[in-house]
Amino acid sequence: MTSTRTTPLSVLDLAPVSAGSTSRDALLDSTALARRADELGYSRFWVAEHHSMPAVASTSPAVLISHLASATRRVRVGSGGVMLPNHPPLVIAEQFAMLEALHPGRIDLGIGRAPGADPMTAAALRRTVEGLGAEDFPRELRDLRAMLGQEDAGQASSAARRLISTPVQESTPQVWLLGSSLFSAQLAGELGLPFSYASHFSTGRTLEAAAAYRAAFRPSAVLDQPHLMVSASVIVAGSDEEAAYLAGPSRVMSLSLRTGRLGPVVSPDDARELLAALDPQAARDFFAQSPGTQVATTAERAVAELDDLVARSGADELLVTSTTYDLAARVRTLEALAQGWGLAPSVQEASPASGAAGPESAPAAV
């Protein structure tokens, strides 16, 4: 079943907290998953920013990225993403400039527009309700890039032009714009940035967003042509029945998000009981729009579905994410996809603590 494909595969991880476990357990699991992704040849390992959510331990991407980059050797590590409305741009710029200094050539800064939290939590993060609207996002993104030395100073605010994120700058992180809307797609195109579309929870507009990004694209110092990454939620198992069983917890999470009663990730057995208690027609209608896991099948079929996603969207990269009760199912999914996709395992022998990638294994620039 092994094949060779040129579209890179990357990983998005939420550090999910399972019922009966702790945030420490979740973070240790994410570390183990990042190491395995690094060994298997995945291009990037991204972590998200979520707050006040019992099911997610990833609250501080910069802190977690520093740990994961030190625990891995080759894979690019980044945010999928940092929610810009939650933080002053200078704070983000300084955090990621420091990460880049510690791990040069391996840091991605994915920026999102949604707060990733309820309004009260978002206001507490920024200590004000000002600046939390979408209308401020393009300006703050330009300011952030100026502080990283990545933007024409004339397009940023006067304050941002006077600020630098690090005393002596040798390199900067790759900046990506993330989104699940046409607004983000168009803005990424206008700024000439790589764009990652969150198709794993906003499937219906993937092709529309891809087209909007390409139509709006203007060459920049970063890119001379569009570069699109598309995400997908995937669970791979030995049979469709087993995959559906393992995907049960993600379906419960999807339902819980809609009802506002989100708890830790339940076990597959508990998920089966909870889902069986739902009204069948209402459940079918809901999960047709919010499936929890989009691709839950065998390795061969999962690879075929991802192939189809690349063909339909024209994606330059794929970002896969898995929500499961235990780490073993996530690891097996990455291993099966890596084999089916034909990823080249990492062979680098440099010290994981060095933070540097050798020239033979450094990821290609966007």
C-alpha positions in Angstrom: 0.0 0.0 0.0 3.0 2.3 0.3 3.2 5.1 -2.2 5.2 8.2 -2.7 3.5 11.6 -2.6 5.1 15.1 -2.7 2.5 16.9 -0.7 4.0 17.3 2.8 2.0 16.0 5.8 2.0 17.9 9.1 0.3 17.4 12.5 -2.0 19.6 14.6 -2.4 18.6 18.2 -4.7 20.0 20.9 -3.1 18.1 23.9 -6.5 16.5 24.7 -7.3 15.7 28.3 -9.0 12.4 28.7 -11.5 11.5 31.4 -9.6 10.3 34.5 -6.3 11.9 33.4 -4.6 15.3 34.1 -3.2 18.1 32.1 0.3 16.8 32.8 -0.7 13.4 31.3 -2.0 15.3 28.2 1.2 17.3 27.8 3.4 14.2 28.1 1.2 12.5 25.5 1.7 15.5 23.1 5.4 15.3 23.7 5.5 11.6 22.8 3.3 12.3 19.7 5.7 15.1 18.6 8.7 12.8 18.9 7.0 10.1 16.9 5.9 12.6 14.2 9.5 13.8 14.0 10.8 10.2 13.6 8.1 9.4 10.9 9.0 12.4 8.7 6.1 14.8 9.2 7.0 18.3 8.2 5.4 20.4 11.1 3.9 19.8 14.5 1.6 22.5 15.6 -0.3 23.1 18.8 -3.4 25.3 19.3 -4.4 27.9 21.8 -7.6 27.2 23.8 -8.7 28.5 27.2 -11.0 27.4 30.0 -11.7 24.1 28.2 -11.5 20.9 30.3 -10.8 18.8 27.2 -7.7 20.8 26.1 -4.4 21.3 27.9 -2.8 23.5 25.2 -3.4 27.0 26.7 0.1 28.6 26.1 1.4 27.7 22.7 4.8 29.4 23.1 5.6 27.5 26.3 4.6 24.2 24.8 6.4 24.9 21.5 9.6 25.5 23.5 9.3 22.2 25.2 8.4 20.3 22.0 11.2 21.8 20.0 13.7 20.7 22.6 12.2 17.2 22.6 12.5 16.8 18.9 15.2 17.0 16.3 14.0 18.0 12.8 10.3 18.7 12.6 9.2 22.4 12.5 7.2 23.2 15.6 4.6 26.0 15.7 1.3 27.4 16.7 -1.9 26.4 15.0 -2.5 29.0 16.2 -1.8 31.9 18.5 -5.0 34.0 18.7 -3.8 37.5 18.1 -6.9 39.3 19.6 -5.9 37.8 23.0 -2.4 39.3 23.2 -0.5 42.5 22.6 1.5 42.0 19.3 4.8 42.8 21.0 4.3 39.9 23.5 3.8 37.4 20.7 6.7 38.9 18.7 9.1 38.6 21.6 8.0 35.1 22.5 8.4 33.8 19.0 11.6 35.7 18.3 13.1 34.0 21.4 11.8 30.6 20.2 13.4 31.2 16.8 16.7 32.2 18.5 16.6 29.0 20.5 15.6 26.7 17.6 16.6 28.6 14.4 14.9 27.4 11.2 12.3 25.3 13.1 9.6 27.7 14.4 6.3 28.5 12.8 4.0 31.3 14.0 0.5 30.5 12.9 -1.8 33.5 13.7 -5.6 33.2 14.2 -8.3 35.8 14.4 -10.8 34.0 16.7 -10.3 34.4 20.5 -10.3 30.7 21.2 -12.2 31.4 24.3 -15.4 32.9 25.7 -15.6 36.7 25.8 -14.9 36.9 29.5 -11.7 34.8 29.2 -10.6 36.8 26.2 -11.1 40.1 28.1 -9.2 38.7 31.0 -6.3 37.7 28.8 -6.0 41.2 27.4 -7.2 43.1 30.5 -9.6 45.0 28.3 -12.6 44.5 26.0 -10.9 46.9 23.5 -9.2 45.4 20.5 -11.1 42.1 20.5 -12.9 42.8 17.3 -12.0 41.6 13.8 -11.7 45.1 12.6 -8.4 45.5 14.5 -6.9 42.3 13.3 -5.2 43.4 10.0 -3.5 46.3 11.7 -2.2 44.2 14.6 -1.0 41.5 12.2 1.0 44.1 10.3 2.4 45.5 13.6 3.4 42.0 14.7 5.2 41.3 11.5 7.0 44.7 11.7 8.2 43.8 15.2 9.6 40.6 13.8 11.3 42.5 11.0 9.1 40.9 8.4 7.0 43.8 7.2 7.5 47.1 5.3 7.6 49.6 8.1 5.5 52.0 6.1 2.5 49.6 6.5 2.7 49.3 10.3 1.9 51.7 13.0 4.5 54.3 14.1 4.8 52.6 17.5 5.5 49.2 15.8 8.1 50.7 13.6 10.1 51.8 16.7 9.9 48.4 18.4 12.0 45.3 17.8 11.3 41.8 19.2 14.9 40.9 19.9 18.1 42.9 20.4 20.0 41.0 17.7 18.0 39.2 15.0 19.5 36.5 12.8 16.3 34.8 11.6 12.6 35.0 12.1 9.8 32.4 12.4 7.6 31.6 9.4 4.4 33.5 9.8 1.2 31.8 8.7 -2.3 33.2 8.7 -4.9 30.7 9.9 -8.6 30.8 9.4 -12.0 29.2 8.7 -13.5 32.1 6.8 -13.2 34.0 3.5 -12.0 37.0 5.4 -8.8 35.3 6.6 -8.3 33.7 3.2 -8.4 37.0 1.4 -6.3 38.8 4.0 -3.6 36.1 3.7 -3.6 36.5 -0.1 -3.4 40.3 0.1 -0.4 40.1 2.5 1.3 37.4 0.5 1.4 35.0 3.4 1.0 31.2 3.5 -2.5 30.3 4.6 -3.8 27.4 6.6 -7.5 26.7 6.2 -9.2 24.9 9.2 -11.1 22.4 7.1 -11.2 20.0 10.0 -14.1 22.0 11.5 -15.3 24.1 8.6 -15.5 21.6 5.8 -18.2 23.2 3.7 -16.3 26.3 2.5 -12.8 24.7 1.9 -12.8 25.1 -1.9 -14.3 28.6 -1.7 -11.7 29.7 0.8 -8.9 28.2 -1.4 -10.2 30.0 -4.4 -10.5 33.3 -2.5 -7.0 33.0 -1.2 -5.5 32.4 -4.6 -7.6 35.2 -6.2 -6.5 37.7 -3.6 -2.8 36.7 -3.6 -0.1 39.3 -4.2 3.5 38.3 -4.3 5.5 39.4 -1.3 9.0 39.2 0.2 7.8 36.0 1.8 6.1 34.2 -1.1 6.1 34.7 -4.9 3.1 32.4 -5.3 0.3 31.1 -3.0 1.0 28.4 -0.5 -2.1 26.7 1.0 -2.3 24.2 3.8 -5.6 22.4 4.5 -6.4 20.5 7.6 -8.4 17.3 8.1 -9.4 15.3 11.2 -8.3 11.6 10.7 -8.5 8.4 12.7 -7.0 5.3 11.1 -7.7 1.7 12.4 -7.7 -1.8 11.1 -11.4 -1.7 10.0 -14.1 0.9 9.5 -15.9 -0.5 12.5 -12.9 0.0 14.8 -12.3 3.5 13.4 -15.9 4.5 14.0 -15.6 3.2 17.6 -12.4 5.2 18.2 -14.0 8.3 16.6 -16.9 8.2 19.1 -15.3 10.5 21.7 -14.7 13.1 19.0 -18.4 13.0 18.1 -19.3 13.5 21.7 -16.9 16.5 21.8 -18.5 18.0 18.7 -21.9 17.7 20.3 -20.6 19.1 23.7 -19.1 22.2 22.0 -22.5 23.0 20.5 -24.3 22.6 23.8 -21.7 24.3 25.9 -21.1 21.3 28.2 -17.6 20.4 27.1 -15.8 18.0 29.5 -12.7 15.8 29.2 -12.5 13.3 26.3 -14.7 10.3 27.2 -13.8 6.7 26.5 -15.0 5.0 23.3 -17.4 2.8 25.4 -18.8 5.8 27.3 -19.2 7.6 23.9 -21.1 4.7 22.5 -23.6 4.9 25.4 -24.0 8.7 25.2 -24.5 8.6 21.4 -27.0 5.7 21.6 -29.2 7.8 23.9 -29.6 10.6 21.3 -32.6 10.9 19.1 -31.6 9.0 15.9 -32.8 11.6 13.4 -31.6 14.6 15.3 -28.2 12.9 15.7 -28.0 12.2 11.9 -28.8 15.8 11.1 -26.3 17.2 13.6 -23.4 14.9 12.7 -23.9 15.5 9.0 -22.7 19.0 9.7 -20.3 18.3 12.6 -19.0 14.8 12.2 -16.4 15.1 14.9 -13.9 13.1 12.8 -14.1 13.6 9.0 -12.0 10.6 8.0 -12.4 7.5 10.2 -11.4 4.4 8.2 -8.6 2.1 7.2 -5.2 3.3 6.2 -5.8 2.7 2.5 -9.1 4.5 2.4 -7.8 7.4 4.6 -4.9 7.9 2.1 -7.3 7.9 -0.8 -9.6 10.5 1.0 -6.6 12.8 1.7 -5.5 12.4 -1.9 -8.9 13.5 -3.0 -8.8 16.5 -0.6 -5.4 17.6 -2.2 -6.9 17.1 -5.7 -10.0 19.2 -5.0 -8.4 22.0 -3.0 -5.0 22.2 -4.7 -3.4 22.1 -1.2 0.4 22.5 -1.1 0.4 20.8 2.4 -2.0 18.8 4.6 -2.4 19.2 8.3 -3.9 16.2 10.1 -5.4 16.1 13.6 -6.8 13.3 15.7 -9.0 13.5 18.8 -9.0 10.1 20.6 -9.3 8.9 24.1 -5.8 7.5 24.3 -2.4 8.3 22.8 -1.9 4.9 21.2 -4.7 5.5 18.7 -3.2 8.9 17.7 0.2 7.3 17.3 -1.2 4.4 15.2 -2.9 7.0 12.9 0.3 8.9 12.3 2.2 5.7 11.6 -0.4 4.4 9.2 -0.6 7.7 7.3 3.2 8.0 7.2 3.5 4.6 5.6 0.6 5.0 3.2 1.8 8.5 2.2 5.4 7.4 1.7 7.0 9.8 4.2 10.7 9.5 4.7 11.6 8.6 8.3 14.1 11.0 10.0 17.6 9.7 10.3 19.2 12.8 11.9 21.5 12.0 14.9 22.0 15.5 16.3 21.2 16.1 20.0 17.5 16.9 20.6 18.6 19.6 23.1 20.6 21.5 20.5 17.6 23.0 18.8 19.5 23.0 15.5 18.6 21.0 12.4 21.3 19.8 10.1 21.3 21.0 6.5 20.5 17.6 5.2 17.2 17.4 7.2 16.1 21.1 7.4 12.5 21.5 6.2 12.1 23.3 3.0 11.1 27.0 3.3 7.6 28.0 2.3 
